[in-house]
Amino acid sequence: MQRIRTLQHMGKEILVLDYGGLGADQYMAVANQAMALIATKPRASVLTVTVVSGTRFSVGTADVIKRYATQNRPFVKASAVVGMSALQRIIFTTVRPFLADKVATFDSVPDALAWLVQQ
């Protein structure tokens, strides 16, 4: 399964980051690949959908997310997060200050895509 891919939706390019079902070590590897890709894009141009359904985090995951968000912030125009559990929402609250200015959470990818194309 391709964890990082680009799709076209209503004339907009959207980067899909699929962390669904990954363990903490796998999450970190995909996050590092995503950071490298996003850093090649123009500033304030990237629209992302991040799928976290069933992702398992470890103690250090919040730090990885903070580093990821800080590095990507200049490049991300808007970000949608899909499928957060109650624990993930707690982590999201602690890392929210590091994320792009426009970020929203959704229960489904179609809802996230609909929001992103309006940004």
trRosetta pair geometry for C-beta under 8 A, 3 or more apart (Angstrom, degrees):
i j d omega theta_ij theta_ji phi_ij phi_ji
1 18 7.2 -91 146 99 117 141
2 5 4.9 73 123 -57 123 116
2 18 7.8 86 104 36 55 128
3 17 7.1 21 154 -160 80 53
3 18 4.9 -134 -148 65 58 87
3 19 7.1 63 -162 -78 113 44
3 22 7.9 48 -124 -61 135 137
3 30 4.8 -86 137 -127 149 127
3 33 7.6 90 85 71 117 141
4 15 7.2 -9 -166 -174 84 96
4 16 7.3 164 -150 86 37 61
4 17 5.8 3 -107 -110 77 66
4 18 7.5 -150 -64 24 37 77
4 30 6.7 169 -43 -163 102 91
4 33 5.8 -144 -13 117 150 117
4 34 5.6 -169 -103 -86 131 81
4 37 6.4 155 166 6 146 161
5 15 7.7 164 88 -154 33 54
5 16 5.2 -12 65 58 80 105
5 18 7.7 9 16 -4 97 113
6 13 5.9 -8 -172 -169 113 97
6 14 7.0 150 -156 77 62 41
6 15 5.6 -33 -100 -100 74 61
6 16 7.2 173 -96 14 21 81
7 13 7.7 156 81 -152 34 52
7 14 5.5 -24 65 64 82 93
7 16 5.9 34 2 -19 109 120
8 11 7.1 10 -177 -104 98 12
8 12 7.1 151 -156 72 58 36
8 13 6.1 -33 -98 -95 67 58
8 14 7.6 148 -106 17 18 81
9 12 5.7 -31 69 62 73 89
9 14 5.4 -4 19 3 115 130
9 113 4.9 -96 173 -166 164 120
9 116 7.4 65 78 80 134 117
9 117 6.0 -117 112 -65 100 122
10 113 7.9 133 8 159 110 101
10 117 4.6 35 70 -139 130 157
11 117 7.6 96 57 -145 78 116
12 47 6.1 13 159 29 121 156
12 116 6.9 -172 111 125 150 98
12 117 4.9 -171 12 -115 143 82
13 47 7.0 145 92 40 56 105
14 47 4.8 -60 -112 99 74 108
14 48 7.1 145 -170 -106 75 21
14 49 5.9 36 164 -8 120 103
14 113 6.6 -94 -32 -122 176 86
14 116 5.9 74 -110 125 126 153
14 117 8.0 -66 -59 -66 124 79
15 34 7.8 124 155 -147 129 97
15 37 7.4 159 -143 120 140 127
15 38 7.2 160 109 -88 174 89
15 46 5.8 -14 8 -166 131 103
15 47 6.8 152 19 81 77 53
15 48 4.8 -31 73 -104 97 76
15 49 7.4 -179 89 26 49 65
16 48 7.6 152 -91 -158 23 63
16 49 5.0 -15 -113 65 70 103
16 51 7.2 17 -174 -10 91 108
16 109 7.9 21 -127 -141 119 124
17 30 7.1 132 -168 151 93 113
17 34 5.2 31 -116 -109 127 143
17 48 6.0 7 -1 -168 112 112
17 49 7.0 179 28 88 69 50
17 50 4.6 -13 69 -111 110 73
17 51 7.0 -175 91 22 56 70
18 30 8.0 -98 75 -168 53 151
18 51 4.7 1 -123 52 63 121
19 22 5.0 -84 -174 26 70 126
19 27 5.5 49 -153 -122 120 86
19 30 6.0 176 -98 84 83 148
19 31 7.8 26 -91 -58 127 85
19 50 6.8 12 7 -177 111 86
19 51 6.2 178 37 86 64 64
19 52 5.2 3 73 -105 115 61
19 55 4.7 19 130 -91 105 137
20 51 4.8 -27 -45 129 102 111
20 52 6.9 171 -81 -155 56 7
20 53 4.6 7 -124 62 98 85
20 54 5.5 51 -170 51 69 103
20 55 6.5 -94 -117 -53 22 86
20 83 6.9 23 -101 83 97 163
21 53 7.2 -2 -38 100 70 75
21 54 4.2 6 -79 107 59 126
21 55 6.7 -34 5 -77 13 51
22 26 4.0 -133 -163 96 106 118
22 27 4.8 144 112 -64 125 73
22 30 6.7 -93 -104 5 171 138
22 55 5.3 1 53 -125 79 85
22 56 7.1 -136 103 32 46 74
23 26 5.1 87 53 16 72 105
23 27 6.8 -125 101 -13 33 93
23 56 5.0 -18 -122 64 55 114
24 27 5.5 -53 -146 30 29 118
24 28 6.6 29 158 -20 63 103
24 56 6.1 -76 -38 107 74 80
24 57 5.7 85 -94 -154 96 31
24 58 3.5 32 -114 -13 166 105
24 60 7.6 98 -177 59 130 84
24 61 5.6 -108 -132 -70 101 111
25 28 5.9 -54 -154 32 32 111
25 29 6.8 30 151 -18 63 105
25 58 7.9 46 -42 -15 62 138
26 29 5.7 -55 -152 34 36 112
26 30 6.5 30 154 -13 68 106
27 30 6.1 -62 -152 40 29 105
27 31 6.1 31 152 -22 66 111
27 55 6.0 87 -91 -165 125 116
27 56 7.8 -148 -30 68 129 55
27 57 7.1 -28 26 -101 170 64
27 61 6.5 13 97 -126 147 111
27 64 7.3 113 118 104 104 152
28 31 5.5 -53 -143 36 31 115
28 32 6.5 34 156 -22 64 103
28 61 7.7 -122 -64 -112 92 71
28 64 5.4 -96 -109 -134 90 155
29 32 5.9 -53 -153 31 29 111
29 33 6.8 28 150 -15 62 104
30 33 5.6 -54 -152 37 36 112
30 34 6.2 37 151 -21 68 106
31 34 5.6 -54 -145 37 32 113
31 35 6.4 37 154 -23 65 103
31 64 5.8 95 88 160 165 113
31 65 7.6 -103 -128 -89 149 52
31 68 4.9 -74 -172 -92 115 137
32 35 5.7 -49 -147 31 31 113
32 36 6.7 31 154 -18 62 104
33 36 5.9 -56 -154 35 32 111
33 37 6.5 27 152 -15 65 108
34 37 5.8 -59 -149 39 33 110
34 38 6.0 29 158 -18 69 110
34 68 7.3 33 84 -151 114 116
34 72 7.7 -14 131 -83 97 138
35 38 6.0 -56 -139 39 27 108
35 39 6.3 31 160 -24 62 109
35 68 5.8 -119 -72 -130 112 74
35 71 5.3 29 -148 100 115 141
35 72 6.3 -111 -118 -60 72 99
36 39 6.0 -57 -151 31 25 114
36 40 7.4 26 152 -22 57 103
37 40 6.1 -61 -166 24 36 111
37 41 7.6 35 145 -26 65 102
38 41 5.8 -51 -163 18 45 116
38 46 5.7 -1 -141 -79 93 174
38 48 7.8 -17 -101 -69 125 132
38 71 7.8 112 84 119 121 94
38 72 4.9 5 119 -124 153 101
38 75 5.0 142 163 95 93 148
38 76 6.9 -11 -163 -61 132 89
39 71 6.9 -43 -74 160 110 105
39 72 7.6 -98 -61 -99 71 63
39 75 6.6 -134 -97 -41 34 155
41 45 5.4 -143 156 73 108 114
41 46 5.0 89 101 -62 160 109
41 75 5.1 101 74 -166 102 120
42 45 4.2 61 77 -10 93 146
42 75 7.4 139 96 -138 31 81
43 74 5.2 -51 -133 157 98 91
43 75 5.8 -92 -120 -98 43 52
44 74 7.1 -68 -44 172 70 52
44 75 7.0 -119 -35 -151 27 21
44 76 7.6 -16 -117 80 38 23
44 77 5.1 79 180 -87 60 80
45 75 6.7 -45 41 -171 76 68
45 77 5.8 19 -129 -36 5 116
46 72 7.6 -80 69 -173 146 101
46 75 5.0 32 6 141 124 89
46 76 4.8 -58 75 -105 104 54
46 77 6.0 167 58 6 41 82
47 76 7.8 112 -93 -157 23 72
47 77 5.8 -37 -70 61 69 108
47 78 5.5 3 -121 62 80 87
47 79 7.6 179 -161 -83 45 44
47 116 4.8 107 -176 -175 125 118
47 117 7.9 66 -167 -75 165 45
47 119 6.6 149 -111 65 113 126
48 76 6.1 -43 2 -131 117 113
48 78 7.7 -167 32 99 66 50
48 79 4.6 -4 63 -120 101 83
48 80 7.0 -167 99 33 58 63
49 79 7.9 169 -82 -161 26 59
49 80 5.0 -15 -111 70 69 103
49 82 6.2 16 -177 -10 95 120
49 109 6.1 69 176 -138 147 85
49 112 4.9 107 -124 128 109 137
49 113 6.6 -23 -71 -69 142 72
49 116 6.7 -83 -63 -43 93 151
50 79 6.5 15 -5 -176 111 105
50 80 7.1 177 24 89 70 50
50 81 4.9 -22 69 -110 102 70
50 82 6.9 172 84 20 47 75
51 82 4.9 -26 -107 69 66 109
51 83 5.8 41 -161 21 70 130
51 109 6.8 -20 -84 -80 115 106
52 55 4.5 -68 -167 12 73 132
52 81 6.3 0 3 -171 120 97
52 82 7.0 155 21 75 71 53
52 83 5.3 -175 65 82 61 95
52 84 5.8 30 75 -87 125 63
52 85 8.0 -114 120 1 104 80
52 88 5.7 145 128 -149 138 154
53 82 6.9 -36 -34 121 98 83
53 83 3.1 -67 -63 173 86 150
54 83 7.5 -36 0 155 66 132
55 88 7.2 84 65 -91 104 132
57 61 3.7 -99 -158 27 100 166
57 62 7.6 66 179 -41 138 67
57 87 7.3 -159 37 129 122 119
57 88 7.3 144 -17 -93 132 77
57 91 6.6 106 -16 -61 180 163
58 61 5.3 129 50 -33 59 98
60 63 5.1 -49 -169 38 72 117
60 64 6.2 75 135 -24 84 98
61 64 5.4 -54 -151 36 40 113
61 65 6.2 39 152 -20 71 104
61 91 7.0 -18 103 -144 109 150
62 65 5.6 -53 -148 37 33 112
62 66 6.4 37 152 -22 65 103
62 91 5.3 -139 -93 -147 96 100
62 94 5.9 -6 -152 93 131 132
62 95 6.1 -158 -158 -55 80 112
63 66 5.6 -50 -147 34 33 113
63 67 6.5 32 154 -16 64 104
64 67 5.8 -55 -150 38 31 110
64 68 6.1 35 151 -21 65 109
65 68 5.4 -53 -144 39 31 116
65 69 6.1 30 157 -19 66 108
65 91 6.8 94 29 159 161 114
65 95 4.8 -43 117 -111 118 165
65 98 7.7 127 128 78 77 136
66 69 5.9 -56 -143 39 27 108
66 70 6.1 26 158 -19 64 109
66 95 5.3 -134 -76 -125 72 101
66 98 5.0 137 -142 -14 68 174
67 70 5.9 -55 -144 37 27 110
67 71 6.3 22 160 -14 63 110
68 71 6.2 -64 -150 39 23 106
68 72 6.1 3 162 -4 63 119
69 72 6.1 -68 -138 47 25 101
69 73 6.1 50 161 -55 64 96
69 95 5.9 144 -3 170 154 109
69 98 3.9 97 101 123 129 103
69 99 4.8 -68 -150 -85 129 55
69 100 7.7 -129 -157 -22 89 61
70 73 6.0 -31 -147 -5 25 119
70 98 5.2 -55 -60 -163 77 111
72 75 5.6 -79 -165 50 60 105
72 76 5.2 45 147 -25 97 117
72 100 7.5 -63 116 -52 95 98
73 76 6.2 -63 -129 36 26 104
73 98 7.0 -117 -60 169 129 61
73 99 7.0 167 -97 -176 97 20
73 100 5.7 175 -133 -82 66 60
76 79 5.4 3 177 -49 135 108
76 100 4.1 -103 103 -72 116 136
77 100 7.1 43 95 -166 12 145
77 102 6.9 -12 144 50 56 126
77 119 6.2 142 131 130 104 121
78 100 6.3 -172 -113 121 24 143
78 102 3.9 -43 -112 101 88 122
78 103 7.1 177 -164 -77 60 45
78 104 8.0 -1 -177 8 102 94
78 115 7.9 -141 152 130 136 91
78 116 5.8 170 100 -132 122 73
78 119 3.8 -25 -18 163 160 169
79 99 6.5 -113 54 -176 140 110
79 100 5.0 129 0 35 111 128
79 102 7.1 140 22 98 62 69
79 103 4.6 -8 68 -111 95 88
79 104 7.9 166 92 25 55 56
80 103 7.4 177 -82 -156 30 57
80 104 5.6 -18 -114 68 75 82
80 105 7.5 141 -165 -106 63 21
80 106 5.6 4 -177 4 111 121
80 112 3.5 145 140 -157 147 104
80 113 7.6 -129 48 -52 160 34
80 115 5.9 128 -91 74 132 121
80 116 5.5 -92 -17 -59 127 105
81 84 6.1 40 133 -46 115 113
81 92 6.9 180 91 -117 167 132
81 103 6.9 31 -12 -179 103 100
81 104 7.4 -165 27 97 76 37
81 105 4.9 -31 71 -108 97 73
81 106 7.2 156 79 24 45 71
81 112 7.8 -169 45 -115 16 133
82 105 7.6 157 -85 -162 31 60
82 106 5.1 -28 -101 75 78 91
82 107 7.1 47 -153 153 77 8
82 108 6.6 -15 -146 153 119 6
82 109 5.5 9 -113 -75 170 61
82 111 8.0 141 -110 63 106 95
82 112 5.1 -78 -66 -38 112 146
83 107 7.1 85 -79 -150 49 41
84 88 4.0 -143 -156 98 85 122
84 89 5.1 111 141 -62 128 76
84 92 6.2 -15 -135 -32 152 143
84 105 5.7 -43 9 -151 131 129
85 88 4.6 97 47 8 72 105
85 89 7.1 -127 96 -9 39 86
86 89 5.7 -52 -153 29 31 115
86 90 7.0 34 149 -20 62 99
87 90 5.7 -49 -157 28 38 113
87 91 6.7 34 148 -13 66 103
88 91 5.6 -53 -150 40 38 111
88 92 6.1 47 148 -27 67 104
89 92 5.2 -47 -143 33 33 119
89 93 6.6 42 154 -25 62 98
89 105 7.7 38 -108 -124 91 170
90 93 5.8 -49 -156 27 31 113
90 94 7.1 23 150 -12 61 104
91 94 5.9 -60 -156 37 36 107
91 95 6.3 11 156 -1 71 112
92 95 6.3 -71 -142 49 28 95
92 96 6.1 57 155 -60 65 91
92 105 7.1 35 -173 -74 164 133
93 96 5.8 -24 -147 -13 28 121
95 98 5.2 -58 -174 40 72 114
95 99 6.4 81 131 -39 86 99
96 99 5.6 -53 -150 18 39 117
96 103 7.3 -162 -141 74 78 138
99 103 4.7 -8 138 -29 134 159
100 103 5.4 129 66 -52 85 100
102 119 5.6 136 143 -139 156 131
104 112 7.6 178 88 -124 98 75
104 115 5.8 -90 66 153 144 158
106 109 7.6 132 103 -80 130 19
106 111 4.4 -179 -161 95 129 113
106 112 4.2 -156 39 -64 152 85
106 115 6.9 -163 -65 8 134 138
107 111 6.5 44 52 33 69 148
108 111 4.7 93 65 7 89 103
108 112 7.0 -153 98 -6 48 88
109 112 5.4 -57 -147 39 36 114
109 113 6.2 37 156 -21 69 104
110 113 5.7 -53 -145 36 31 111
110 114 6.4 35 156 -22 64 105
111 114 5.7 -54 -150 34 31 114
111 115 6.6 28 153 -15 64 106
112 115 5.9 -58 -153 37 31 109
112 116 6.2 32 153 -23 67 109
113 116 5.6 -54 -143 35 32 113
113 117 6.5 28 163 -19 66 104
114 117 6.6 -58 -151 31 25 105
114 118 7.3 21 151 -15 57 109
115 118 5.9 -69 -164 34 36 111
115 119 7.1 41 147 -35 68 102
116 119 5.7 -50 -159 13 41 117
